[in-house]
């Protein structure tokens, strides 16, 4: 179990899309809706995102393996209270899902 948690802390997961900025914060809550979209609320949101949402979303284009990896990392970060760095796109052409910024990468500190 310790090895699993340690490996989760050391893994950085990236989506296929690129990102242009990072935001460091903590995870407040995680929600999965019937549409299988995963949203996660953070202690703070980036001010430079063109998306106006109050939480991040995971892309619905992730493979099952990528989704599971993100979900595991989010659960570990929420459970331990560890800081995370979230990569996102802060350009004017950034993709948003229902006004929420996509999390393009996730790193646990």
C-alpha positions, 0 to 999 in steps of 0.5 A: 500500500505504501508503494502504491501511494508513493507511486501515485505521488510521483506520477504526473499524468497528462492528457493528449492536449497541451497546456499553457499554465499551472495552478497550485492548490488543494482539492476540496471535493470530487464529483462524478455525474451520470454523464461520467464527467468528473469535476473537482473543486479546489481551494482556489481557481486560476484568475487567468483562465478564459473559462469562468467555472468554479471547478476543474473538469476532466476531459471526456476523451480520456481512456479508462486507464487515464481516467482511473489514474487521474481519479486515483491521484485526486483521491490521494490528494484529497485524502492526504490534503497534499497540494496539487499542481494542475496544468490547464490552457489559459489561451483565448482558444482554450477548451472549456466544458460547460464553462469549466477549465479542463485539467490537462495535467495533474501533479501531487506534491 
